[in-house]
Every structure is written in C-alpha cells, then in structure tokens.
Amino acid sequence: MATPEFILDLRVKIGTDLLWLPGVGGAVLDEDNRVLLCQRSDNKQWTLITGILDPGEEPAAGIVREVEEETGVLVVPERIVSVTTHGPVTFPNGDRTTFLSVVFRCRYISGEARVNDDENDDVRWFLLDDLPELSPRHLADLQLALAPEEPAHFTV
C-alpha cells in the first residue's frame, strides 16, 4: 500500500503543507546474520524496511505489520536502535513531510522473502559484507542494530 488513506484525507485539507508523521524502520536479521533489504520502486534505492504508523498503532506492532506487508516475512522486534527525525522530505508531487522514525532490531521468525506490495521492486537477504549502497541514515541504523546491547540512539 503506497499512501495510507488517512494521509490522503489530510492532504485534501492541508494540500502540500508540511506534515509530521510517525514512522518505523526495521533492521531485520536472520539466523545467519543476513539483513533483509528492499529496493524501493519510486527511487530504486535499497533500504531497511520502513513505513508509516496507522493512527494509534504501537510502533512495535507497526514494524511487524510493515515487514510482513512489504516482504511476506514474520519478525519479532527485539529492541529499539534509534529514535530520530528525518526530513523535511519533498515528494515529487510537492507534498512535504517530516518523519519521527523509531527503528527496531528485528529477528526473523518465518516466511519466504518476496516483493509483497507495489512499493518495492525487489526484496532480498544480504550478507553484511556484501551490502548494496545504503543511505547514511539506513547504514547507521543497521550498524546500531548490529552493536550488541547498545542503548537506543537519539539526538539532544
């Protein structure tokens, strides 16, 4: 699912004005310490699994839902690795958004990784020494997720 209905409804009222949205991300690792990444269909970039929370949705439940919706994989969130803001982002249609992003380290439970929605062109497991190019933000979140028992990262 590309843009949630509640955001489309808000955009009717506020146009392209800056919108503050809660989002989640997941550094999903399997038993072989591979990371699950998706290649976005809009910009072709490889990323951690990310998404927007539904109104009232708990962040941990949101990342479980997003990973399954986008990849067909079931996960268990293990810990928060970062809480940061991202943006403002201006989308091709002019919409402006800033995200509050809660990123989790997630453990693979089951499922065959596949493209499971229209947001991604590809979904794959990657060995840590053979990663595609990731944005500095996603690479930093992955490194935080790999650090044993590190506290959550945040900026003051």
C-alpha positions in Angstrom: 0.0 0.0 0.0 1.6 3.3 -1.1 0.0 6.2 0.8 -2.4 5.4 3.7 -6.0 6.6 3.3 -5.7 8.8 6.4 -2.8 10.8 4.8 -4.7 11.2 1.6 -7.7 12.6 3.6 -5.3 15.0 5.4 -3.8 16.2 2.2 -7.2 17.2 0.9 -7.4 19.6 3.8 -3.8 20.8 4.0 -2.5 20.5 0.5 1.2 20.1 0.3 1.9 21.8 3.6 4.4 20.2 5.9 3.0 17.1 7.7 4.6 15.5 10.8 4.2 11.7 10.6 5.3 8.8 12.9 7.3 6.1 11.1 9.1 2.9 11.9 12.0 1.0 10.4 13.4 -2.4 10.9 16.9 -3.9 10.7 15.7 -7.5 10.1 18.4 -10.1 10.8 18.1 -13.8 10.3 20.0 -16.7 12.0 22.8 -16.4 9.5 23.2 -12.7 10.4 22.0 -11.6 7.0 19.9 -8.4 6.7 16.6 -8.1 4.8 16.5 -5.1 2.5 14.0 -3.8 -0.1 14.6 -1.9 -3.3 12.1 0.9 -3.5 10.1 1.2 -6.7 10.0 5.0 -6.6 13.7 5.8 -6.4 15.4 2.4 -6.8 17.3 2.8 -3.5 18.0 -0.2 -1.2 16.7 0.4 2.3 15.8 -1.1 5.6 12.1 -2.0 5.8 10.2 1.2 6.7 6.7 2.5 6.9 4.2 4.9 8.4 2.3 4.0 11.5 -1.5 3.9 11.4 -3.3 6.3 13.8 -3.0 4.9 17.3 -0.8 2.0 16.2 2.0 0.9 18.6 5.5 1.3 17.0 6.5 -2.4 17.6 3.2 -3.7 16.1 3.7 -1.3 13.2 7.1 -2.6 12.2 5.8 -6.2 12.4 2.9 -5.2 10.1 5.2 -3.3 7.7 7.7 -6.1 7.3 5.0 -8.6 6.6 3.1 -6.3 4.2 6.3 -5.4 2.2 8.2 -8.7 2.3 6.0 -11.6 3.5 8.4 -12.2 6.4 7.3 -12.5 10.0 9.5 -10.9 12.7 9.8 -10.2 16.4 11.1 -6.7 17.4 14.0 -7.2 19.8 14.9 -3.7 20.8 14.8 0.0 19.7 18.0 1.0 18.0 17.2 4.7 17.2 14.6 7.4 17.6 15.3 10.3 15.2 13.7 12.7 12.8 14.0 12.6 9.0 13.2 15.5 6.8 11.6 17.6 5.7 11.2 15.5 2.6 9.6 16.9 -0.5 7.9 14.2 -2.7 7.7 14.5 -6.5 4.0 15.7 -6.2 5.1 18.6 -3.9 3.9 17.0 -0.6 6.2 17.9 2.3 6.7 15.6 5.3 9.0 15.2 8.3 9.1 11.8 10.0 9.7 10.8 13.6 11.4 7.4 13.0 11.5 4.6 15.5 13.9 1.9 14.2 13.9 -1.6 15.7 16.3 -4.5 15.5 14.1 -7.4 14.4 14.6 -11.1 14.5 13.4 -13.3 11.6 10.8 -15.8 12.6 9.4 -17.3 9.3 8.3 -16.6 5.8 9.9 -16.5 2.3 11.2 -13.0 1.5 9.4 -11.7 -1.6 8.1 -8.5 -3.1 4.7 -8.4 -1.3 3.4 -5.0 -2.4 3.7 -2.3 -5.0 6.2 -0.1 -3.0 9.2 -2.3 -3.8 10.8 -3.8 -6.9 13.0 -6.3 -5.1 13.4 -7.8 -1.6 16.5 -9.8 -0.6 18.6 -11.1 2.2 22.2 -9.7 2.1 25.4 -10.8 3.8 26.8 -8.0 5.9 30.0 -7.9 3.9 28.1 -7.7 0.6 25.6 -4.9 1.1 24.3 -2.7 -1.7 24.7 1.0 -1.3 22.6 2.3 1.6 21.8 5.9 2.6 24.0 7.1 5.5 20.9 7.1 7.8 20.0 3.4 7.0 23.6 2.3 7.2 23.9 4.0 10.7 20.7 2.3 11.9 22.0 -1.1 10.7 25.3 -0.5 12.5 23.4 0.4 15.7 21.3 -2.8 15.3 24.4 -4.9 14.9 26.1 -3.5 18.0 25.4 -5.8 21.0 23.1 -4.3 23.6 23.7 -0.7 22.6 21.2 1.8 24.1 18.9 3.5 21.6 20.5 6.3 19.6 18.9 9.8 19.8 19.9 13.4 19.3 19.6 16.0 22.0 
